[in-house]
Amino acid sequence: MAAVATCGSVAASTGSAVATASKSNVTSFQRRGPRASVTNDSGPRLVSIAGTRPSVRNGQLLVSTGLPALDQLLGGGLAVGTVLLIEEDKYNIYSPLLFKYFLAEGIVNGHTLLVASAKEDPANILQELPAPLLDDKCKKEFDEDVYNHKTPESNIKMKIAWRYQLLPKMEIGPVSSSRFGHYYDASKRMPQELIEASNWHGFFLPEKISSTLKVEPCSLTPGYTKLLQFIQNIIYEEGFDGSNPQRNILRIGIQNLGSPLWGDDICCAENGGNSHSLTKFLYVLRGLLRTSLSACIITMPTHLIQNKAIIARVTTLSDVVVGLESFIGSERETNPLYKDYHGLIHIRQIPRLNNLICDESDVKDLAFKLKRKLFTIERLHLPPDLSDTVSRSSKMDLAESAKRLGPGCGMMAGGKKHLDF
Amino acid sequence: MTPSEGARAGTGRELEMLDSLLALGGLVLLRDSVEWEGRSLLKALVKKSALCGEQVHILGCEVSEEEFREGFDSDINNRLVYHDFFRDPLNWSKTEEAFPGGPLGALRAMCKRTDPVPVTIALDSLSWLLLRLPCTTLCQVLHAVSHQDSCPGDSSSVGKVSVLGLLHEELHGPGPVGALSSLAQTEVTLGGTMGQASAHILCRRPRQRPTDQTQWFSILPDFSLDLQEGPSVESQPYSDPHIPPVDPTTHLTFNLHLSKKEREARDSLILPFQFSSEKQQALLRPRPGQATSHIFYEPDAYDDLDQEDPDDDLDI
């Protein structure tokens, strides 16, 4: 409301500027503003919706994904009208967290939510959202979190390579002046009042679908059809396609898309009957999103999909693709290189929206860790080789990993104690 | 003491494994193979839950009822509710006792229970169902059955449901097995070495890290479990102890390590591009040694010692 009022006064002043210009007739170029005869303002050209900001590169309207570190990696945030696809980790522990951060950000900003799942009731998902951290408390919480993990090596100023100290670090603490991304406490639940005050719609597949539906070949699985109809209804009824003058963003969250619980058999068989169902769904969904003020997050168990060609098609049909790889159960869990982290995060695709190049960051080796309260994404650094008697196998691991890591990695590659020049 | 408490107070170690498998509820997947069969473990779990007073339903599809009930004493046999789909799987004899809709109908009917008593449903076998029903339908029904008690609002009305599914790994490709194991709360893979059976148990609690353990066991004729220590396995050392690790910094012609004095001298060295105040003073001070520096030059035979400026010829 405040934005509209100030724009109204600006419009009045430009109206008077037009009047004076026409009187003095200095130039034949007239500013095409609202006419002075119109008493009620026709509305500002640029509407500011809560929780969005234009991108600094190309003015695209962005929303936050709920994790400011992920926003930074995606070039400022998730563009409105695009799909964020999260490739789930093997035991599905960390991808629900990203899903919930996205929804929690929507509640904090006052956006409308649409939660679709075939596994859990959406009301239960909303009960488990993390609590937002308010500005005055969060600085204190961050300081104590960061302090616990401070290593003595980080305090040494670099003497010879002192220019590398000026490299920008990954931002893991809160910026108190930003209202765009919020921080959340993963150990606490969102307060009930906030959830009830928000406007949300849930789609739980077992309730919406009857089991005796006939499926025609080469068409969408009935579950997907129902979900698309539901999304279209919500967009149309609540005016997210531009018909509602009070603009708001619709945040859509779809959990475990492609799993057998949605009725899709791409995880069960390599050449099933409905192998095009998922790709058709994503195509239609993208069309719905591009013509409305909405952003969508989808988690998909791509490690279960049998046909690798489908994964490639799904990646192409989505806009932003982020893959999570957790170390649980793999041999990397015991690798000393990865001992501080819980998994790797791969940014597989960033879209080129109205642009020839995309806004990728130069940091390609990223790892995440779930601390008690925070989910952090950090650049992967090799730890210093501190022990004098390092066994040969771990030395070879480090050497191989050093070859894999990009040039943007830390300068501490290689042992410190062994070679002193 | 009620019989269930008596059963629980039995051998402590034996109860741990079966208890942990049944305690979590949800779908328990027993993956067996030709060498290490899982039906005896399934029957041990059935016996355990029957003794604990739970309602036990058996969907018998792969073996006949007599063969399944063999080995159980009459007390347990009376408590089992057996649905026989082995004798007449397609319901050709059209008798009333057959369940309408086949095994899938039986599972769907169990979704609509309202009893507060905990229930164990044993599927013998899940492989049989997977080969005859579409995988997605089976996954949806299993999820609906095993998650009846997960609503936080009315958790008191419906008791805990455990679905024990016997899956023969070798019959299916990685797709269906992967899909079912992503739905399962507990996964038991049977294996073993040298005549001793082991169970690798993977527990997936929701929103927590999965825990896994390997347990060596054997099943006694009355279908009670006997836990054992594994066969002694020599641990393979990572590096061969006979060959000491080679240190490449010995026997070098140059010095790779610094002594303490040398390290101090290195730390106190001012680097050439570091602009400190001493350096500034050294540059601004007039150099005392300037007067004593000379340049000695021997003129060559071909040198032109003309003092004129060759640029004078240019007309600027």
Chai-1 contact restraints between the chains, C-beta under 6 A:
chainA,res_idxA,chainB,res_idxB,connection_type,confidence,min_distance_angstrom,max_distance_angstrom,comment,restraint_id
A,Y91,B,P210,contact,1.0,0.0,6.0,A-B,restraint_1
A,P260,B,C135,contact,1.0,0.0,6.0,A-B,restraint_2
A,P260,B,T136,contact,1.0,0.0,6.0,A-B,restraint_3
A,P260,B,C139,contact,1.0,0.0,6.0,A-B,restraint_4
A,P260,B,A179,contact,1.0,0.0,6.0,A-B,restraint_5
A,L261,B,Q140,contact,1.0,0.0,6.0,A-B,restraint_6
A,L261,B,H143,contact,1.0,0.0,6.0,A-B,restraint_7
A,G263,B,T136,contact,1.0,0.0,6.0,A-B,restraint_8
A,D265,B,T136,contact,1.0,0.0,6.0,A-B,restraint_9
A,C267,B,A179,contact,1.0,0.0,6.0,A-B,restraint_10
A,C268,B,C135,contact,1.0,0.0,6.0,A-B,restraint_11
A,C268,B,G175,contact,1.0,0.0,6.0,A-B,restraint_12
A,C268,B,P176,contact,1.0,0.0,6.0,A-B,restraint_13
A,C268,B,A179,contact,1.0,0.0,6.0,A-B,restraint_14
A,A269,B,G175,contact,1.0,0.0,6.0,A-B,restraint_15
A,L304,B,G178,contact,1.0,0.0,6.0,A-B,restraint_16
A,Q306,B,G175,contact,1.0,0.0,6.0,A-B,restraint_17
A,I328,B,R209,contact,1.0,0.0,6.0,A-B,restraint_18
A,S391,B,S239,contact,1.0,0.0,6.0,A-B,restraint_19
A,R392,B,P245,contact,1.0,0.0,6.0,A-B,restraint_20
A,S393,B,Y238,contact,1.0,0.0,6.0,A-B,restraint_21
A,D420,B,H257,contact,1.0,0.0,6.0,A-B,restraint_22
A,D420,B,L258,contact,1.0,0.0,6.0,A-B,restraint_23
